[in-house]
């Protein structure tokens, strides 16, 4: 029987992919729709095909925890901004929202009910042009805080800000029409996230969280419309069997 997911709950699941054997990869591909398999087949690199298949299979199995629909029965469509939604005539899935992300050996998804939600993951040892991206996508406040970080912490802080911004953009569902510099995250205070959303998205409360996953990845969550409960109390996280425990490193307890 499907589990209940109340309007203040968020369920995150993640999976490491680099050590998966062929049997598990084939099982993931088997759950994909024909359109997803076509996209899967177009990836040039094996690692990208692997992460795509495992991510979409993980989303399907997670959604089926809360609805009688089997994992291979879910149907999705995208809106004009490219944000995916569940195609459903009703039932529990009518209120389910989700977000999906994958990056260099880690895939993750988040599922909630009755709220806007965005999730993003990043690999901390990924090679990026941090200064170039920062000048284009970070606010002046974020750039100043990044410059003030000790050199040994600056790279991780960049990825923390970047994943929070990507999670926020996914939650509002406006794709490239939302300038990432229009939302500001302040991580200057230990264990706290302050968020200043753009005016068009400031009417509802935003709650955000950062997690470390293993030794190489960070995961960010952005949720709008959550009730007044602390986000650390309303988020449940399930990882790989035997994987390092996910640790909540920062959270916003109230609207920024």
C-alpha positions in Angstrom: 0.0 0.0 0.0 1.4 3.5 -0.9 2.6 5.7 2.0 1.0 9.0 2.9 3.0 12.2 2.2 1.6 15.2 4.1 1.8 18.7 2.9 4.8 19.6 5.1 6.9 16.5 4.2 9.7 16.2 1.7 11.2 12.8 0.8 14.7 12.8 -0.7 16.3 9.7 -2.1 19.8 9.4 -3.7 21.9 6.7 -5.2 25.6 6.4 -6.0 26.1 5.1 -9.5 29.8 4.4 -10.2 29.8 0.9 -8.7 26.5 -0.4 -10.1 26.8 -3.6 -12.0 25.2 -4.4 -15.3 22.2 -6.2 -13.8 21.2 -3.1 -11.9 21.8 -0.8 -14.8 19.7 -3.0 -17.1 16.9 -3.0 -14.4 17.0 0.8 -14.4 16.7 1.0 -18.2 13.8 -1.4 -18.2 11.7 1.1 -16.1 12.2 3.9 -18.6 9.5 5.0 -21.1 10.2 4.8 -24.8 10.9 8.5 -25.0 13.3 8.3 -22.1 15.1 5.3 -23.7 15.5 7.3 -26.9 17.2 10.1 -25.0 19.2 7.6 -22.9 20.6 6.1 -26.2 21.7 9.5 -27.5 24.2 10.1 -24.7 27.8 9.7 -26.0 29.5 8.6 -22.8 28.6 5.5 -20.8 28.7 7.4 -17.5 26.1 9.9 -18.8 23.8 7.1 -20.0 24.3 5.3 -16.6 23.4 8.4 -14.5 20.4 9.3 -16.7 18.9 5.9 -16.5 19.5 5.4 -12.7 18.1 8.9 -12.0 14.9 8.4 -13.9 14.4 4.9 -12.5 15.0 6.3 -9.0 12.3 8.9 -9.5 9.8 6.4 -10.8 10.3 4.0 -7.8 10.1 6.9 -5.4 6.8 8.2 -6.8 5.4 4.7 -6.6 6.0 4.8 -2.8 3.1 7.3 -2.7 0.7 6.1 -5.4 -0.5 2.7 -6.7 1.0 3.4 -10.1 3.9 1.0 -10.8 7.3 2.5 -11.5 7.1 1.9 -15.3 3.6 3.3 -15.5 4.4 7.0 -14.8 3.8 9.4 -17.6 5.4 12.9 -17.6 5.1 16.0 -19.7 6.9 19.3 -19.7 5.5 22.8 -19.7 6.6 25.7 -21.9 9.6 26.3 -19.6 10.7 22.7 -19.7 9.6 21.8 -16.2 8.3 18.2 -16.0 5.0 17.3 -14.4 3.1 14.1 -13.8 0.3 13.4 -16.2 -2.5 12.2 -14.0 -6.3 12.2 -14.0 -6.5 12.3 -10.2 -5.7 10.2 -7.1 -2.8 10.7 -4.8 -0.4 11.6 -7.7 -2.5 14.7 -8.5 -0.8 16.6 -5.7 2.7 15.1 -6.0 5.6 17.4 -7.1 9.1 16.3 -7.7 12.6 17.3 -8.7 15.4 15.3 -10.2 19.2 15.8 -10.5 22.3 13.9 -11.3 26.0 14.7 -11.3 29.2 12.6 -11.8 28.3 9.4 -9.9 25.4 10.6 -7.8 21.7 10.8 -8.7 18.9 12.2 -6.4 15.3 13.0 -6.4 12.9 14.8 -4.1 9.1 14.2 -3.8 6.6 16.3 -1.9 2.9 17.0 -1.9 1.2 20.4 -2.6 4.4 22.5 -2.7 6.9 23.8 -5.2 10.2 21.9 -4.9 13.6 21.9 -6.4 16.7 19.7 -5.9 20.2 19.9 -7.3 23.3 17.8 -6.7 26.9 18.6 -7.6 30.3 16.9 -7.5 32.7 18.9 -5.4 35.8 17.9 -7.5 34.2 18.8 -10.8 36.3 21.3 -12.8 34.5 24.6 -13.3 35.4 28.2 -14.1 34.1 29.5 -10.8 35.0 33.1 -11.3 33.4 33.2 -14.8 30.2 31.5 -13.6 30.1 33.7 -10.5 30.3 36.9 -12.4 27.4 35.8 -14.6 25.1 34.0 -12.1 25.9 35.3 -8.6 24.7 38.5 -6.9 27.1 41.1 -5.8 26.5 40.0 -2.2 27.3 36.4 -3.0 30.4 37.4 -4.8 31.6 39.5 -1.9 31.0 36.6 0.6 32.8 34.2 -1.8 35.8 36.5 -1.9 35.8 36.6 1.9 35.9 32.8 2.3 39.2 31.3 3.3 40.9 29.9 0.1 40.6 26.4 1.3 36.8 26.7 1.7 36.1 28.8 -1.4 35.6 26.0 -3.9 33.0 24.2 -1.6 31.2 27.4 -0.9 30.9 28.1 -4.7 29.2 24.7 -5.1 27.0 25.3 -2.1 25.7 28.5 -3.6 25.5 27.1 -7.1 23.4 24.1 -6.1 21.1 26.3 -4.0 20.5 28.5 -7.0 19.9 25.6 -9.3 17.4 24.1 -6.8 15.6 27.4 -6.5 15.4 27.8 -10.3 13.9 24.2 -10.6 11.4 25.0 -7.8 10.0 28.1 -9.5 10.0 26.3 -12.8 11.0 29.2 -15.0 14.1 27.8 -16.6 16.5 30.2 -18.2 14.0 33.0 -18.0 15.0 33.4 -14.3 18.4 35.1 -13.9 20.2 33.2 -11.2 21.7 36.4 -9.9 18.2 37.6 -9.0 18.1 35.3 -6.0 20.6 35.7 -3.2 21.8 33.1 -0.7 23.7 34.2 2.4 25.8 31.5 4.0 27.9 33.8 6.2 26.3 32.5 9.5 27.3 28.9 10.5 24.5 26.3 9.8 22.0 28.9 8.5 20.8 29.8 5.0 19.2 33.1 4.4 17.5 33.5 1.1 16.3 36.7 -0.7 14.1 35.6 -3.6 13.3 37.9 -6.5 10.1 40.0 -6.0 8.0 37.8 -8.3 8.6 34.8 -6.1 8.7 36.4 -2.6 5.0 36.0 -1.7 5.4 32.5 -0.3 7.8 31.3 2.3 11.0 29.6 1.0 12.9 27.0 3.0 16.3 25.7 1.9 18.7 23.0 3.0 22.2 21.8 2.1 23.4 18.2 2.6 26.7 16.5 2.2 26.5 13.1 0.5 29.5 10.9 0.9 32.9 12.8 0.5 32.5 14.2 -3.0 28.9 15.6 -3.4 26.6 18.3 -2.1 22.8 18.3 -2.4 20.6 21.4 -2.2 16.9 21.6 -1.6 14.5 24.5 -2.1 10.9 24.3 -1.1 8.1 27.0 -1.3 4.9 26.7 0.5 6.1 24.5 3.4 4.2 25.0 6.6 6.0 26.5 9.6 7.7 23.3 10.7 11.5 23.4 10.6 12.8 22.0 7.4 15.2 19.7 9.2 12.2 18.1 10.9 10.1 17.7 7.7 12.7 16.3 5.3 13.5 12.5 5.3 16.5 11.3 3.4 17.2 7.7 2.2 20.5 6.9 0.5 22.2 3.8 -0.9 22.4 0.8 1.3 25.7 0.9 3.1 26.5 4.4 1.9 27.8 7.2 4.2 25.0 8.8 6.1 23.8 12.0 4.6 24.4 15.0 7.0 22.4 18.2 7.1 24.9 20.9 7.0 22.8 24.0 6.7 19.1 24.9 6.7 16.8 27.9 6.8 14.3 27.6 9.6 12.0 30.4 8.4 11.4 32.6 5.4 14.4 34.6 4.2 
